């Protein structure tokens, strides 16, 4: 079987759409280039002065790591230079960047939201980290961006994906026609198709949740976690608890092996902690395209109407049957205990 690179794969996919002009292809190539640069720097962690804290905080009030700033810079630069974007938004910036106002490079029709380095607090311990990206097409046709451009729900994404920097570096993405994974071959400097037609198993044997928040969880989530720990051979319980603390790493494991990731609402974060636009929406898009499911517990992530850039939401995502089981617990106990909101 011959090697198929990401660029070859994207070009072949483009031929299925005679009206396509190659803008999305070039945009994905820009993301691929930035990912290769971040891969190079992540692999030098410990050898170069890129570990540790930057000394600043991002828009969320979280302390930035040096690699956060580095990754943000290269993704911003690559996406702007490739000339297919009209708007860029990152976890590291309070406001998005309207490229129609900058006139530095040519401006396209795509809006990109991204988390340049998810799980970066783990990098000093050599734990897997990742990049998450979400791509929308601009709706308005005038010179300036309009509110309708920013109000698109997750189902309007034209592409989404993530990069995981682990024992190998892998880029996984979807344009709404299934999910494919590409592993970086350092010897040729190319992402090569390694996981065609990725599907999340309908059931899994692991769950991922930060159980240090247990006392802040709703009764429904507490009861579900007890369900996970019960012994029942028919349903392969108890499940194993596997929590890395890096959303991309936990999600990717569940993509391959099946499983569930939860970051529900808590007393501290009654609206959830994870960000809708550049964490939850893109991973929910990938999950649904791979046969999985993503929900707040009460509604699909992809149906949430965005009202602000850094909007937060609860997230329950992974194997379809496992997600639906959590929804059953939430529905059962919702009348017993009110929501935190």
N, C-alpha and C positions, 0 to 999 in steps of 0.2 A: 504494500500500500504506500503510495507516494505521500510526501509532505505537502500539506496545504496551509499556506500562511494566512494570517488574518486579512491582509490586503487582498490576496487572491479570492478568499471566501467572500469578502464584502463586494468585490467587483463582480463576482458571479451572481450574487444575490441581486445586485443592481440591474442586471440584464433582464430580470423578471418584471421590471417596471420600465417600459419603454419611455414613459414621460419623465423619468428621473434624470436630473442633470448632474448628479454626482456630488451635490452639496453635503448630504448626510454622510456619504462615503468619506469625503475629505475631513469632516468633523470627527468621525470615529478614528481616522488616521491620526489626527491631532491628539486625541485622548491616548491612543496607543503610544505615540512618541513621548508624551509627558510621563506615562506609566513606566516606560523603559528608563527614563532619567531618574525617577523616584526609586525604582528597583535598584539602580546602581548605587544610589546614596544609602538606601536601607542596608544594602549588603556591606557597606563600609562602616556601618555603625560600630563604634568601639575603636575604630582605627582613625577616623577623622573626627573633628570637633563638631559633631552634629547630634550628640546625645544630650539629654538633660533639658532643663527649662529655658525658655527664651527670656523670661522676665517680664512678659506682657500677658494680658488677658484678651480673649477673643470677645465676640459680640454676646456670648452667653455668660460672660464673667468667668469662664474657665481658663486656667493657666495654660498658656501656649507652650508646646514643646518646640525645640529648634526645628525638628523635622516637619512639624505642622506648617511653619512659616515657609520652609523650603519647598514643600510639596505644593502649597497654595500658589507660590510664585510661579512655579513651572507650569502648572495646569492653567493658570490665568494667562500666562504669556503664550503658551501653545494655542489655546483656544482663540485668543484674540488674533494672533498672527495668521492662522489658517483662514480667517476672513469669512467664516460661515455663521458667525453668531451676532446677534443684536443685543444680547443681554447675558450677563454672567453673574451668578450669585454663589457665594461660598459660606460655609460655616464660620470662617475666620473673619468675615466682614459684617459690620452691622447692616449695611445697605448693599443692594446689588449694584452692578455697574452697567449703566445704559450706554452701550457702545455707539448708539446713533448720535450721541453728544460729543464723542471724543475725536472722531475724524483722524485716527492714527493709521488704521488699516481699512480695507474694504469691510463692509458690514453685510451680514447675511440675514437669514430669516429664522434662525434657531435660538432658543433660550435654554441655557444650560445651568442647572443647579448641581452643586457637588460638595461633598465632604472630602477634602483633599487627603486626609490621613486619619481615618477612623481607628480608634484604639491606640492612639499615639502614646498615651501614658504607659503602655506596655513595652514600648520599644527598648527601653533601657534593660529590660529583662529578656530581650530577644524573643518576644512573643509575637505571633503573626499580627499584622496590621493590614489596613486596606484603604482603598479609595472607592467611593460610591458616586455615581453620576446619573442624572436625569435630564432628558432632552425633550423639549416641547417645540412645536412650530408656532411662530407668531400668528395671531389671528387678525389683528388690525392691519389695514393696508395703507394708512396714512404715513406721514413722515415720522411722527412721534409714536412711541409705544403708548398703549391705552390700558385702562383698568381690566378690560376683557382679556388681555394677554396674560395678566397675572392671576386671573381667577379660574384658570383651567384646572379641572380635577385630575387626579392621577390617571384616569382612563384615557386622557387626551395625550399622554406621553407618546412620542413617536419612537423613542428608544430609551433604554435604561440598562445599567449594568454596574459591575463592580470589578475591582482588581484586588486580589489577595496576595500580599507579599509574605510568603511563608517558606517552607522547605523548597518550594518552587514558586515562581510568580505566575499567576493565572489570571486571565481576563475573561469574564463571563458577561455576555450581553444578549439582549433581545430587541428586535424591531417589531415585535408583535406577531412574529411567525415562528414561535418556538424559541428555545434557549440553546446557545452553543458556548462551549468553553475552549479557550486557547491557552496553552502553556508556553511560556517564554523559553526559547532555546538559546542560552547565552552564547553558544558557539557560532550561531549565525545572526544573532541579534533580532530574531523574529518571533512573534507569537504564532504558534502552530496549532492547528485544530487537533485537540486531544479528547474532547468530550462532546461529540455531536449529539444533538437532540436530547439534552439533559432533561430528566424527569425526576421530580421529588417522589420518593415512595409514599404511598397513601398512609402508611403507618410507620412508626419508628419506635425505638426503644430508649431514646434519651430525651431529656428536657433540659432547657437552659434558662435559668433565672437567677438573679442575685438574691439568694435566700437571706442575706443579712437584712433585707427589707421586709422579712416575713411579718413582723408585728405591725407593719404599715399597710399590708395587703387587705383587700376586702375579704369578707367571709367566703365568697365564691372562690376566690383564688386560693385561699387557705385550704378549703375543702378539696379543690382539684389537686393541690400538691399532696395532700394525704392520700388521695386516690392513686397518684403516681407511685406512692411508696408501699401500697398494699400488695400482698402476695396473691396472685391470681394467674395460674398457669395458662388458662384459656386466652387471656389477653396479654401474655408475656410480661406481666408485672411481677415485681416492681421494675419501674424504669430506672435507668441510670441517670444521675445528675451530672451534666457536663457544662460548666460555665467558664468560658475563657475570659470574658470581660472585654472582648473585641467583637462588636456586632457582626462585622464581615466574616470573621473566623467562625463564630458560632453559627451564623446563617449558612456559610459554605459547607460546613460539616453536615448540617441537616439536609442541604441540597443533595449531597452525595449519598448519605447513609439513611436519611429519614430522621425525623425528630421535630421538636417544637422549641421555639424561642419565645419567651414572654418578658415584656417590660410593661406591666400593667400600671394603672393609676395607683398612686399611694397618697398617704396624708401629706407628704412633703411635696409631691407632684400630682395634684388632683387632676390635671389635664394630661398626664403622662409626661415622660422626660424626653423621649426621642423626637427629633424634628421631622415634620411631615414632608417637607419639600425635597430634602436632599439625603434623607435616611430611609424613612418609611415608604414613601411613594415608589422610589426606584426598586427597592427590594420586594415590595408587594407586586409590582409589575412583573418582575422576574419570577416570583413564586407562582403567580397565577398562570403565567405562560408555561411553567414547568409542571402544572397540574396540582400545585399546592394552594394554599389559601392564606390570606392576611386580613386581619380584622382588629377593631378596637375591643371586640367582645360583644359589641352591639351593632356595628355596621362595618361594611367593607372599607378598608383603608383607601382604596382607589375611588371611593365615592365621596370622600370628605371634601368640602369646599374650602379652599385656602383663603384666609383673611389677612395673613401677614407672613413675611419671609421666614421667620424663625418659629413659626407655629409648632406647638408640641402636640403629641397624641400618644395614647396607649398603643402598644403593638403586641399582637399575638400572631405568630407567623410560622409556617412550616408545613408539615404533612397534613393533608386535608382532613383526615379523620380525627387527628389529634386536636386540630384547631376547633373543629366542630364539637368535640367533647368539652372543651373549655367553654364554648358558647352555651352549651347545655347547662353547665354549672352556673354561669352568670345569669341565665334566664331563670333558673330555679331559685336562686338566692336573691335576685334583685328586689323582690317584694319583702324580703326579710331584712335586708340592709340597704339603705339608700346609697346612691353614688356619692363620691367625694366632692363632685362638682356642685 
